[in-house]
Amino acid sequence: MGTVRSTGEWLYALALSLYDRLPPDLQPTIFEPDETVFLDPAHNPYQTFNRWLKKLAPLMADRRFIVAIDEFELLEDAMDNGRVELGLTEFLRGLIQTTDWFVLVLAGLYTLQEKCHDYWNPLFGSIKPRKVSFLTAAAARQLITQPSLDFPLDYTPEALNEIVHLTHGQPYLVQLIGQNLVTQFNRQVFEEGQKSDRPISLTDLHAVIDSSALFQDGGAYFTGVWRQAETSEPLGQIDLLQALSAGPLTLPELVAATGLSPDAVTAALKTLCDHDVVVQEGDRLQFTVELMRRWVQQRS
């Protein structure tokens, strides 16, 4: 929905998104949301939105809307800055409890339980948490080799294994590498005259991985993980990431490398492990995603 300046503007953007996604034959049967009414200080934006939903309800007998709010923590920023009212979360709770065709999905770097502000409490009991984690190695390989039914390219086993190793099955990174490999392959075939029947090899992969473009294209993921560690409690997460960027370390080695107390390291590690940024293998801690380690190493 972009940057909004008020609760009324946020609810108007939501209503307009619902309207725009109605089948074209149904749009003429309901009036388009009126921005001037939503933004008029004399009107309660919640009542304005509810009145519009009542007009929409008869069209939803055999339909439902799944409203996905990505990076929901940005909504918290709008609340913290006073641009959106704190009562919006309570309004949303009432909406999903009373409107069975309105399904709300919140996706973000944090869980609602990690957001300590009281205005998220109304949603705690009304939303079921679902952790979205990594693809299995088999699923990652399938995504790489068969993103569509008629995908014409092949990969060498070494290239596939390395992609799984580098990404640990992180879906966005798997797709990003695959996209860059296909772009590079097409350029080599159509502009440089290379053979089109050869499989994508480990050499092709390293040409993509060693390019700064990959980390630039994946900046949203890498900076998102970094920002989460930098701005969330407990402190010390960034110190641990910088230390682990050199390679796996034991807990005592992490304490020595960061200068933090054992308790501080343990607390920071728990959060990083809960967020799948760090994983423990035997007595050593390391980055879960190798590409994330390389990004931090370049940044340090």
C-alpha positions as CSV (number, residue, x, y, z in Angstrom):
1,M,0.0,0.0,0.0
2,G,3.0,2.3,0.2
3,T,3.5,5.0,2.7
4,V,0.3,6.3,4.3
5,R,-0.2,9.4,6.4
6,S,-3.4,8.5,8.4
7,T,-5.6,5.7,9.4
8,G,-8.2,6.9,6.9
9,E,-5.7,6.7,4.1
10,W,-4.7,3.2,5.1
11,L,-8.3,2.0,5.2
12,Y,-9.0,3.7,1.9
13,A,-6.1,2.0,0.3
14,L,-7.3,-1.4,1.7
15,A,-10.9,-0.8,0.4
16,L,-9.6,0.3,-3.0
17,S,-7.4,-2.8,-3.2
18,L,-10.5,-5.0,-2.5
19,Y,-12.5,-3.1,-5.1
20,D,-9.8,-3.4,-7.7
21,R,-9.7,-7.2,-7.3
22,L,-13.4,-7.8,-7.7
23,P,-14.3,-9.5,-11.0
24,P,-14.9,-6.8,-13.6
25,D,-18.6,-7.8,-14.0
26,L,-19.2,-7.2,-10.3
27,Q,-17.5,-3.8,-10.0
28,P,-20.5,-1.9,-11.5
29,T,-22.8,-3.3,-8.8
30,I,-20.9,-1.5,-6.0
31,F,-19.6,2.0,-5.7
32,E,-15.9,2.6,-5.7
33,P,-14.5,3.7,-2.3
34,D,-14.6,7.5,-2.0
35,E,-11.2,8.8,-0.9
36,T,-12.6,12.2,0.1
37,V,-15.0,10.5,2.6
38,F,-12.2,8.3,4.1
39,L,-9.9,11.3,4.5
40,D,-12.5,13.7,5.8
41,P,-11.7,14.5,9.5
42,A,-15.5,14.8,10.1
43,H,-15.9,11.1,9.3
44,N,-14.8,8.2,11.5
45,P,-12.6,6.1,9.1
46,Y,-13.5,2.8,10.8
47,Q,-17.2,3.5,10.3
48,T,-16.6,4.6,6.7
49,F,-14.8,1.3,6.0
50,N,-17.4,-0.8,7.7
51,R,-20.2,0.9,5.7
52,W,-18.3,0.1,2.5
53,L,-17.8,-3.5,3.6
54,K,-21.6,-3.9,4.2
55,K,-22.1,-2.9,0.5
56,L,-19.5,-5.5,-0.5
57,A,-20.8,-8.3,1.7
58,P,-23.7,-9.5,-0.6
59,L,-21.2,-10.1,-3.4
60,M,-19.1,-12.4,-1.2
61,A,-21.5,-15.3,-0.7
62,D,-19.3,-17.8,-2.4
63,R,-16.0,-15.8,-2.3
64,R,-13.4,-14.6,0.1
65,F,-10.6,-12.1,0.2
66,I,-7.2,-13.1,1.5
67,V,-5.6,-9.8,2.5
68,A,-1.8,-10.3,2.9
69,I,0.2,-7.5,4.7
70,D,3.9,-8.1,4.0
71,E,6.5,-6.6,6.3
72,F,3.8,-5.9,8.9
73,E,6.4,-4.2,11.1
74,L,6.2,-1.2,8.8
75,L,2.7,-0.8,10.1
76,E,4.1,-0.6,13.5
77,D,6.5,2.1,12.3
78,A,3.4,4.1,11.1
79,M,1.8,3.7,14.6
80,D,5.0,4.7,16.4
81,N,5.2,7.8,14.2
82,G,1.6,8.7,14.9
83,R,0.5,8.4,11.3
84,V,-1.8,5.4,12.0
85,E,-3.9,5.1,15.1
86,L,-2.9,2.4,17.7
87,G,-6.5,1.2,17.7
88,L,-6.2,-0.2,14.1
89,T,-5.1,-3.6,15.4
90,E,-8.1,-3.9,17.6
91,F,-10.3,-2.9,14.6
92,L,-8.6,-5.6,12.5
93,R,-9.3,-8.2,15.2
94,G,-13.0,-7.4,15.2
95,L,-13.0,-7.5,11.5
96,I,-11.6,-11.0,11.1
97,Q,-13.8,-12.3,14.0
98,T,-17.0,-11.0,12.5
99,T,-16.4,-11.3,8.7
100,D,-15.8,-14.8,7.6
101,W,-14.9,-13.9,4.1
102,F,-12.1,-11.5,5.2
103,V,-8.9,-13.5,5.8
104,L,-5.9,-11.6,7.2
105,V,-2.3,-12.8,6.6
106,L,0.5,-10.9,8.3
107,A,4.1,-11.7,7.1
108,G,7.2,-10.2,8.5
109,L,10.7,-10.6,10.0
110,Y,9.2,-10.7,13.5
111,T,6.4,-12.7,15.2
112,L,3.6,-10.8,16.8
113,Q,4.8,-12.2,20.2
114,E,8.2,-10.4,19.6
115,K,6.5,-7.1,19.2
116,C,6.3,-5.8,22.7
117,H,4.0,-2.9,22.1
118,D,0.6,-3.3,23.8
119,Y,-1.3,-2.4,20.6
120,W,-0.4,-5.8,19.0
121,N,-2.0,-7.7,22.0
122,P,-5.6,-7.6,20.4
123,L,-4.3,-9.8,17.6
124,F,-2.4,-12.4,19.7
125,G,-5.5,-14.5,20.4
126,S,-7.0,-14.1,16.9
127,I,-4.2,-15.1,14.6
128,K,-2.5,-18.5,14.3
129,P,1.2,-18.3,13.8
130,R,2.8,-20.2,11.0
131,K,6.6,-20.3,10.6
132,V,7.8,-20.2,7.0
133,S,11.2,-21.8,6.8
134,F,13.5,-23.2,4.2
135,L,12.8,-25.5,1.3
136,T,14.1,-29.0,1.6
137,A,17.0,-29.9,-0.6
138,A,14.7,-31.9,-2.8
139,A,12.2,-29.0,-3.1
140,A,15.0,-26.6,-3.8
141,R,16.3,-28.8,-6.6
142,Q,12.8,-29.0,-8.1
143,L,12.4,-25.2,-8.0
144,I,15.7,-24.8,-9.8
145,T,15.3,-27.4,-12.5
146,Q,11.5,-27.1,-13.0
147,P,10.2,-23.6,-12.2
148,S,7.7,-24.3,-15.0
149,L,6.5,-27.5,-16.7
150,D,8.3,-26.6,-20.0
151,F,11.6,-25.3,-18.5
152,P,14.2,-26.3,-21.1
153,L,17.5,-26.0,-19.2
154,D,19.5,-28.6,-17.4
155,Y,22.0,-28.3,-14.5
156,T,25.0,-30.4,-13.6
157,P,24.7,-32.2,-10.3
158,E,27.6,-30.2,-8.9
159,A,25.9,-26.9,-9.7
160,L,22.6,-28.1,-8.1
161,N,24.4,-29.2,-4.9
162,E,26.3,-25.9,-4.7
163,I,23.1,-23.9,-5.0
164,V,21.5,-25.9,-2.2
165,H,24.6,-25.4,-0.1
166,L,24.8,-21.6,-0.7
167,T,21.1,-21.0,0.0
168,H,20.2,-23.7,2.5
169,G,16.9,-23.7,0.6
170,Q,16.0,-20.1,1.3
171,P,13.2,-19.7,-1.3
172,Y,14.0,-16.1,-2.3
173,L,17.7,-16.8,-2.8
174,V,17.0,-20.0,-4.7
175,Q,14.8,-18.1,-7.1
176,L,17.3,-15.2,-7.4
177,I,20.2,-17.4,-8.3
178,G,18.0,-19.3,-10.8
179,Q,16.9,-16.1,-12.4
180,N,20.4,-14.8,-12.7
181,L,21.7,-18.1,-14.2
182,V,18.9,-18.1,-16.8
183,T,19.7,-14.5,-17.7
184,Q,23.4,-15.2,-18.0
185,F,22.7,-18.4,-20.1
186,N,20.5,-16.5,-22.5
187,R,23.1,-13.8,-23.0
188,Q,25.8,-16.4,-23.6
189,V,23.7,-18.3,-26.2
190,F,22.0,-15.4,-28.1
191,E,24.8,-12.8,-27.9
192,E,28.0,-14.8,-27.6
193,G,27.0,-17.8,-29.7
194,Q,27.6,-20.5,-27.1
195,K,25.9,-23.9,-27.4
196,S,22.3,-24.0,-26.2
197,D,22.2,-27.7,-25.4
198,R,24.8,-27.7,-22.6
199,P,23.8,-27.9,-18.9
200,I,24.4,-25.0,-16.5
201,S,27.6,-25.8,-14.8
202,L,29.5,-25.0,-11.6
203,T,31.5,-22.5,-13.6
204,D,28.3,-20.7,-14.7
205,L,27.2,-20.6,-11.1
206,H,30.4,-19.1,-9.8
207,A,30.2,-16.4,-12.4
208,V,26.9,-15.4,-10.9
209,I,27.9,-15.9,-7.3
210,D,31.1,-13.9,-7.6
211,S,29.3,-11.0,-9.2
212,S,28.4,-8.1,-7.0
213,A,25.1,-7.9,-8.9
214,L,23.8,-10.9,-6.9
215,F,24.2,-9.2,-3.6
216,Q,22.7,-6.0,-4.9
217,D,19.7,-7.8,-6.4
218,G,19.2,-9.7,-3.1
219,G,19.7,-6.6,-1.0
220,A,16.2,-6.7,0.4
221,Y,16.9,-10.1,2.0
222,F,20.4,-9.4,3.3
223,T,19.7,-5.9,4.7
224,G,16.4,-7.2,6.1
225,V,18.2,-9.8,8.2
226,W,20.9,-7.4,9.2
227,R,18.4,-4.7,10.2
228,Q,16.4,-7.1,12.3
229,A,19.5,-8.2,14.2
230,E,20.6,-4.5,14.5
231,T,17.4,-3.1,15.9
232,S,15.9,-5.9,17.9
233,E,16.6,-7.1,21.5
234,P,18.7,-8.6,22.8
235,L,21.8,-6.5,22.0
236,G,24.9,-8.2,20.6
237,Q,23.4,-9.9,17.6
238,I,25.4,-7.8,15.1
239,D,28.6,-8.6,17.1
240,L,27.9,-12.3,16.7
241,L,27.2,-12.0,13.0
242,Q,30.4,-10.2,12.4
243,A,32.4,-12.7,14.3
244,L,30.8,-15.7,12.6
245,S,31.3,-14.2,9.2
246,A,34.9,-15.5,9.4
247,G,33.7,-19.1,9.9
248,P,32.1,-21.4,12.5
249,L,33.0,-20.8,16.1
250,T,32.3,-22.5,19.5
251,L,30.5,-20.6,22.3
252,P,33.8,-19.8,24.1
253,E,35.3,-18.6,20.9
254,L,32.4,-16.3,20.3
255,V,32.7,-14.9,23.8
256,A,36.4,-14.2,23.1
257,A,35.8,-12.8,19.6
258,T,33.0,-10.4,20.6
259,G,34.0,-9.4,24.2
260,L,30.5,-10.0,25.3
261,S,29.6,-11.9,28.5
262,P,28.6,-15.6,28.1
263,D,25.0,-14.7,29.1
264,A,24.8,-11.9,26.5
265,V,26.2,-14.2,23.8
266,T,23.7,-17.0,24.8
267,A,20.8,-14.6,24.7
268,A,21.7,-13.1,21.3
269,L,22.4,-16.6,19.9
270,K,18.9,-17.8,20.9
271,T,17.3,-15.0,19.0
272,L,19.5,-15.5,15.9
273,C,18.8,-19.3,16.0
274,D,15.0,-18.7,16.5
275,H,15.1,-16.6,13.3
276,D,17.1,-19.2,11.4
277,V,20.0,-16.8,10.9
278,V,22.4,-19.0,12.9
279,V,22.5,-22.8,13.4
280,Q,24.4,-25.0,15.7
281,E,26.3,-27.9,14.2
282,G,27.9,-30.0,16.9
283,D,29.6,-27.6,19.3
284,R,30.0,-24.9,16.6
285,L,27.8,-22.1,15.6
286,Q,27.6,-20.9,12.0
287,F,25.4,-19.0,9.5
288,T,22.5,-21.0,8.3
289,V,22.7,-19.4,4.8
290,E,26.2,-19.3,3.4
291,L,25.4,-16.4,1.1
292,M,24.3,-14.4,4.2
293,R,27.7,-15.1,5.7
294,R,29.5,-13.9,2.6
295,W,27.4,-10.7,2.5
296,V,28.3,-9.9,6.2
297,Q,31.9,-10.7,5.5
298,Q,32.0,-8.2,2.6
299,R,30.2,-5.6,4.8
300,S,32.6,-6.0,7.8
